[in-house]
Amino acid sequence: MIELEGLTKRYGEKVAVNNLSFTVRPGIVTGFLGPNGAGKSTTMRMILGLDHPTAGDVRIDGKRYPQLKDPLTYIGALLEAKAWHGGRTAYNHLLCLAQSNGIPRSRVREVLETVGLTAVAKKKTKGFSMGMGQRLGIAAALLGDPRILMFDEPVNGLDPEGIHWIRTLMKSLAAQGRTVFVSSHLMSEMALTADHLVVIGQGRLLADTSMADFIDRNSRSYVRVRSPQRERLLDVLRQAGIVAVQSGDGVLEVDGGKAEQIGELAAQHRITLHELSPQQASLEEAFMRLTAESVEYHAHSGTSAPSPEPARQQWGDGWKRG
């Protein structure tokens, strides 16, 4: 378990991490999200004792990192790909780490096999691709068979097979009761991997909740409806107090979870439906909505930005966008 309490880091007048408090628990994959410059890497470095906090505390299974004897047996981490001596082979790189942390030599071959690098174990790492480097970094994190794993952008440079592999690996590690803490900018991948989310912006905690709750609280859910009898359907919905909004191509949108009610009303009035589908925002959409005010670096195309949502025509009395 990783515990942060009031963790703060300042660089002169710049506050990189601002009073962060949260707990990364075992048995689940916890995703660590935030815009560029949010303080994610600084937070991870403080967890590993690479940066010293200005204030606050961070503990790994109840101890500060400098108090850990043979730290690789407590926490394994991948913070930067290719963090090795290019003149060493993959095997010798891991062997040096093992010998300095009291880890048996046999463990080196085990982790090389786990990450799929057995065939290149005797090759010098300077010739490794980015994907191979990621696999070697993950092997180093696994070397001490730790109860806590921490990965920063672990899928960078991996091909689709490699991405599927690391996703499956992280889930299996969590299923073994280990603590898995992973940072990534790939929202689609995080949505498939993480059970819980910690989101920060400008160094401050924005969310600490389950994946499902995060999406529910930071997105709009609605029902898409298409019918060749649209005008009649609109009258029926209006009479039932249901507000529908046209979004283009004859599609109607109804906010909230009313799919069953709409279907029953259509059946009662013999109205044909071509589509009745509940819609839920993606993790990316929910993340963008929550962190919109915390983005530090904005890109500008030089042209007028499109509206984030298509213009909608109001149908029914009293409708307005919240």
C-alpha positions in Angstrom: 0.0 0.0 0.0 1.1 3.5 -0.8 0.0 6.4 1.5 0.4 10.1 0.7 -0.5 12.7 3.3 -0.3 16.4 2.6 2.5 15.8 0.0 3.8 19.1 -1.4 6.7 20.0 -3.6 7.8 23.5 -4.5 10.5 24.6 -6.9 11.0 28.2 -6.0 7.6 29.9 -6.4 6.3 27.1 -8.6 4.1 24.6 -6.7 4.4 21.3 -8.6 2.5 19.2 -6.0 0.0 20.8 -3.7 -1.1 19.0 -0.5 -1.8 15.6 -2.0 -3.4 13.0 0.2 -4.6 9.6 -1.1 -4.0 5.9 -0.6 -3.2 3.4 -3.3 -4.7 0.1 -2.1 -3.8 -3.5 -2.9 -5.9 -5.9 -5.0 -6.9 -3.3 -7.7 -5.2 -1.4 -10.5 -5.2 2.3 -9.6 -4.8 4.7 -12.5 -3.0 8.0 -12.0 -4.3 10.7 -14.4 -3.7 14.4 -15.0 -2.9 16.8 -17.8 0.8 17.5 -18.8 2.4 19.5 -16.0 -0.1 18.2 -13.4 2.6 16.8 -11.1 2.3 13.1 -11.7 5.9 12.4 -12.4 7.0 14.5 -9.5 4.6 12.7 -7.2 6.0 9.3 -8.4 9.6 10.5 -7.9 8.7 11.5 -4.3 7.2 8.1 -3.6 10.5 6.6 -4.6 12.6 9.1 -2.6 14.1 10.5 -5.8 12.7 14.0 -5.0 12.3 15.2 -1.4 8.9 16.8 -0.5 8.7 20.3 0.7 6.0 19.2 3.1 3.9 16.1 3.8 4.8 12.5 3.9 4.7 9.4 1.8 4.9 5.8 3.1 5.3 2.4 1.4 3.8 -0.3 3.5 4.1 2.0 6.5 7.8 3.0 5.8 9.5 5.8 4.0 11.5 4.7 1.0 14.9 5.3 2.6 13.9 3.0 5.5 13.4 0.1 3.1 16.0 -2.6 3.2 16.5 -4.1 -0.3 13.8 -1.7 -1.7 13.2 -3.7 -4.9 11.6 -6.4 -2.8 9.1 -3.9 -1.5 8.3 -1.7 -4.6 9.2 -2.1 -8.2 8.9 0.8 -10.6 9.2 1.8 -14.2 9.6 5.6 -14.4 11.7 6.0 -17.5 12.4 3.7 -20.4 16.1 3.0 -21.2 17.3 3.8 -17.7 20.3 1.5 -18.1 24.0 1.4 -19.3 23.8 0.7 -23.0 27.0 -1.3 -23.0 25.5 -4.0 -20.7 23.4 -6.9 -21.9 19.8 -7.2 -20.7 20.8 -10.1 -18.5 23.7 -8.3 -16.9 21.6 -5.1 -16.3 19.1 -7.2 -14.3 21.9 -9.2 -12.6 23.5 -6.0 -11.2 20.1 -4.9 -9.8 19.6 -8.4 -8.3 23.0 -8.6 -6.6 22.6 -5.1 -5.1 19.2 -6.0 -3.6 19.8 -9.5 -2.3 17.7 -11.1 -5.1 18.7 -14.6 -6.3 20.4 -14.9 -9.7 17.7 -17.3 -10.8 15.1 -14.5 -10.6 16.8 -12.7 -13.6 15.9 -15.5 -16.0 12.4 -15.7 -14.6 11.6 -12.1 -15.3 13.2 -12.1 -18.7 10.9 -14.9 -19.7 7.9 -13.1 -18.2 8.5 -10.0 -20.3 9.4 -12.0 -23.5 13.1 -11.0 -23.7 14.8 -14.4 -23.2 15.9 -14.5 -26.8 17.8 -11.2 -26.5 19.1 -11.6 -22.9 22.7 -11.6 -24.1 22.3 -8.6 -26.4 23.6 -5.2 -25.4 20.7 -2.8 -24.5 22.0 0.1 -26.6 20.4 -1.6 -29.6 17.0 -2.1 -28.0 13.9 -0.5 -29.5 11.7 1.6 -27.3 9.3 -1.4 -26.9 12.1 -3.7 -25.9 13.3 -1.0 -23.5 9.8 -0.9 -21.9 9.8 -4.6 -21.4 13.3 -4.5 -19.8 12.1 -1.8 -17.5 9.1 -3.8 -16.5 11.4 -6.8 -15.9 13.4 -4.7 -13.5 10.3 -3.6 -11.7 9.3 -7.3 -11.3 12.7 -8.5 -10.3 12.3 -8.4 -6.5 8.8 -10.0 -6.7 7.5 -6.9 -4.8 4.0 -6.4 -3.4 3.8 -2.9 -4.9 4.3 -2.0 -8.6 4.4 1.5 -10.0 4.5 2.2 -13.8 4.7 5.5 -15.6 3.5 5.3 -19.2 4.2 1.5 -19.4 2.7 1.1 -22.9 4.9 3.6 -24.7 6.6 2.0 -27.7 4.7 -1.3 -27.4 2.8 -2.9 -30.3 -0.8 -4.0 -29.9 0.3 -7.4 -28.7 2.6 -5.8 -26.1 -0.1 -3.4 -25.0 -2.5 -6.4 -24.5 0.3 -8.2 -22.6 1.0 -5.4 -20.1 -2.7 -4.8 -19.5 -3.2 -8.5 -18.7 0.0 -8.5 -16.6 -1.2 -5.5 -14.4 -4.6 -7.0 -13.9 -3.0 -10.4 -12.9 -0.7 -8.7 -10.5 -3.6 -6.9 -8.8 -5.6 -10.2 -8.7 -2.7 -11.6 -6.7 -3.3 -9.0 -4.0 -0.5 -6.6 -5.1 -0.7 -2.9 -5.2 -0.6 -1.6 -8.8 -0.3 2.1 -9.5 -0.1 3.2 -13.2 0.1 6.5 -14.9 -0.8 6.9 -18.6 -2.1 9.4 -21.1 -3.8 6.7 -23.1 -7.4 7.0 -21.9 -8.8 4.1 -23.9 -6.2 1.8 -22.4 -6.7 3.1 -18.9 -10.4 2.5 -19.3 -9.7 -1.2 -20.0 -7.1 -1.5 -17.2 -7.8 0.5 -14.1 -10.4 -0.2 -11.4 -9.9 3.0 -9.4 -8.7 6.5 -10.5 -6.7 9.2 -8.8 -6.8 12.4 -10.9 -4.8 15.5 -10.3 -4.6 18.9 -11.9 -2.0 21.7 -11.3 -0.7 19.6 -8.4 -4.0 19.3 -6.6 -6.3 16.3 -6.1 -9.3 16.4 -8.3 -10.8 12.9 -7.9 -10.1 9.7 -5.9 -12.9 7.3 -6.9 -13.8 4.2 -8.8 -13.7 4.2 -12.6 -17.5 3.8 -12.9 -18.2 6.6 -10.4 -15.7 8.9 -12.1 -17.4 8.5 -15.5 -20.9 8.9 -14.0 -20.0 12.1 -12.2 -18.2 13.8 -15.0 -20.2 12.9 -18.1 -23.6 13.2 -19.7 -25.6 10.1 -20.1 -28.4 10.1 -22.7 -30.5 7.9 -24.9 -30.3 8.0 -28.8 -33.7 7.5 -30.5 -34.5 7.2 -34.2 -37.9 6.7 -35.6 -39.6 7.2 -39.0 -42.5 8.6 -37.0 -40.5 11.2 -35.3 -43.1 14.0 -35.0 -45.6 11.6 -33.4 -43.0 10.2 -31.1 -42.1 13.8 -30.0 -45.7 14.4 -29.1 -45.9 11.2 -27.1 -42.7 12.0 -25.2 -43.8 15.6 -24.6 -47.1 14.4 -23.1 -45.2 12.0 -20.8 -43.0 14.9 -19.6 -39.9 13.6 -21.5 -37.8 16.2 -23.3 -36.1 15.2 -26.5 -33.5 17.2 -28.4 -32.7 16.8 -32.1 -29.0 16.4 -32.7 -28.9 15.9 -36.5 -29.8 13.2 -39.1 -33.2 12.8 -37.5 -31.7 11.5 -34.2 -33.3 12.5 -30.9 -31.4 12.6 -27.6 -33.0 12.3 -24.2 -31.0 13.0 -21.2 -30.9 10.5 -18.3 -31.6 6.8 -18.2 -35.1 6.6 -19.8 -34.6 3.9 -22.5 -37.1 1.5 -21.0 -39.7 4.2 -20.6 -39.2 5.4 -24.1 -39.5 1.9 -25.5 -42.6 1.2 -23.6 -44.3 4.4 -24.7 -43.4 3.7 -28.3 -44.8 0.2 -28.1 -48.0 1.4 -26.4 -48.6 3.9 -29.3 -47.5 1.6 -32.1 -44.5 3.8 -33.0 -41.7 2.1 -34.9 -38.2 2.7 -33.5 -35.1 2.2 -35.6 -32.8 2.9 -32.7 -33.1 3.1 -28.9 -29.6 3.1 -27.4 -28.3 4.4 -24.1 -25.1 6.4 -24.4 -22.4 6.8 -21.8 -19.4 9.1 -22.2 -16.0 7.6 -22.4 -13.2 8.0 -19.8 -11.5 10.5 -22.1 -14.6 12.7 -22.3 -15.1 12.6 -18.5 -11.4 13.3 -18.0 -11.5 16.3 -20.4 -14.5 17.7 -18.7 -13.1 17.4 -15.1 -9.6 18.8 -16.0 -10.6 21.5 -18.4 -9.7 24.3 -15.9 -6.4 22.5 -15.0 -4.7 22.3 -18.3 -1.5 24.2 -18.2 -0.4 23.9 -21.8 -3.0 24.7 -24.5 -2.4 24.2 -28.2 -3.9 26.6 -30.7 -4.5 25.8 -34.4 -4.9 29.4 -35.5 -8.4 28.8 -36.7 -11.7 29.0 -35.0 -12.2 26.1 -32.7 -15.4 24.1 -33.3 -18.1 23.9 -30.7 -17.5 21.0 -28.3 -21.0 19.8 -29.0 -23.2 20.1 -32.2 -25.9 22.7 -32.1 -29.2 21.2 -30.9 -32.7 22.2 -31.6 -34.9 22.5 -28.5 -37.9 20.1 -28.5 -40.4 20.3 -25.7 -41.1 22.9 -23.0 -38.6 24.1 -20.5 -35.5 22.3 -21.9 -32.1 23.9 -21.4 -28.6 22.7 -21.4 -27.1 22.4 -17.9 
